[in-house]
């Protein structure tokens, strides 16, 4: 075996990803050394409790509760603890002591990314985070490097496996949200507290990371518009299916052009109607996919496992090999580019198509009133379908109106829906869903 | 605007990709400079004839027929001439004069890649070739970098747009190969001499490049087993559809394990049956997709435009920005890893599933004879469907037998089919197709 330079690798965290990283590093050490041009010596694993039960057997002598000491002298520090503190503090210490760092911590990157990148830039270190955006799917390097010569127009991502699993089962089985969620929790696809997933917080963090890379712009997490999927019910799923759509929780990152030739961006997470023929519609189960539209490259899609310990470990180890190569080769890091720093518009300025479902009083002139209100509100109608609601089930004088709009401004649309709701002819606004993926 | 260091960029070739690269470089120069940290100055474009008509208007003063002089003093040389010579000679000159080089030349890489990489390694330069394998789809960096910590088990790629376009139309329209090919030629999807595409030569070059990256092994082009799609006819398409398959020209790169724990690889290009539920089955038109199965990451797919001038230009410019960053940052290049250098097995050693379609004499004992021959040949039967061929059309004493096998060794299978063909009970071997994508 070639006699390589030894690089000291410190691992912070031994949860489902961390324990797999440790295990694969030890199992494939020789092969990774050949690829990295350096022997990757795992010098220690910082954990909260050295005696806690682990998914994978790890050598007891590598475990320590003293992360700070472990970081000192490490060439590469892998942070897989999650959470903001002390992960942030440890990573800054690692960077400032000359290490390259690898992290899968999307919450930290989405909130303190610029601070970490600036610190790395100052000392010529590099922050690697392929695992932070869509699990095992290589999306960071494609966006940062492969598409560096292109202009990304739009990203539409299914970046949260839990919600895709729930929506996919609701679509396939005609089940209700609460039932599928309970099942997903029992099967380990959803956490006991599912808020981060089902309310879109996790997807919003990933959207911020992807948009930041794609548009070379710092994206404060609070500028990401976020809606979850808890309001999606069986009837909305059924109606979507009937209309040739499927409902997916999408992270949409979009470059917008104003009339004066100025550019801005929108970053938003919400459940949207996607045409069943769109490649994103066939992303099933807990899988993720990122659909990228670029000016020159056209449409690209990246598909794979969005989560899972061993899958995510693959992305982490790819970063470790990259970090090792750079550590050996020298040269300063690539650095994060936020040079464009385009303005980020609020959700009200965004234009999409919409599908509005209303229950209206079934009497003469109602459709004219609804159409007039939409027109007054600058919302142009593309399709209308009116059906009488079954008289056995409900008041016979009620009809259901499904209106597909042309592209409309979110603020106009939402004001118009408010006007409709208060108009006296609309009994109930059943749902308002955006349609993405033209 | 920031005052960046100027990098001299020389472009060799101004065909459909080259002219787009030149145009985008000039159009988005400021933006690319921000990303690269260097001003990319296009100093000249080497062409055969400075007066030839071009798809895109290029400044006449940049055009030259003197490639050799243009290369001298360039920091980055982009080779988009195609062909082996003089492209090889020019790239070696560029590398030896200290330039980083970008090429989309799959024929050159598949035949002289190791020579170029060795030359680059010696002087610390780098060869970038994201555009060589699947057009605009970022696949080189994911394989080389993102999956560097993983072990790729198998790649199945639709890497030739022309053949996918032809097969897709044959599948959708029930058309014959020759008719669709003629149409594809008229529409510009296929060349006047379609040999490189329809006989699988283009796909074989790309398969060699992908396998070399995935398995860290030098792949001589002649070790790639290659079959084209000219023998695929309407009846095979119909039969495939009926059985729930679609026929795709696949580039398959596979890691094999022998009983003694040794590893080898197989690289092959042929039309294969793919289950209609497989993600590759929904790759339509001239699109490409690369499906990667890795030990830790699981299944990944990369999808997008496989060809086209402006699409491919996107990949080339991504490489130019990477090359510029590295040129500024210093440090030696990543280098190509061929450290594993696994043995490459001939096609006869490969195991896949097969679908064998036979016309047999419809008399007692025939099925028993066929089954016995298969069993003697170590080919295990998974499914059998026998149908009497319509008596109006043909000899009433003939039946059609469609046999799906379990995994069998190619050599055993092909010997057994020879035995069957000579057995007297088989009137005609209609088709033998491999089934990929379990």
Interface residues (C-beta under 8 A of the other chain):
Chain A: X20 X24 X28 X31 X32 X34 X35 X36 X37 X130 X136 X137 X138 X140 X141 X142 X145 X146 X147 X148 X149 X150 X151 X216 X279 X282 X294 X295 X296 X297 X298 X299 X300 X301 X302 X303 X304 X305 X308 X310 X311 X313 X314 X315 X316 X317 X318 X319 X320 X321 X322 X325 X326 X329 X330 X331 X332 X333 X334 X335 X337 X339 X340
Chain B: X20 X24 X28 X31 X32 X34 X35 X36 X37 X130 X136 X137 X138 X140 X141 X142 X145 X146 X147 X148 X149 X150 X151 X216 X279 X282 X294 X295 X296 X297 X298 X299 X300 X301 X302 X303 X304 X305 X308 X310 X311 X313 X314 X315 X316 X317 X318 X319 X320 X321 X322 X325 X326 X329 X330 X331 X332 X333 X334 X335 X337 X339 X340
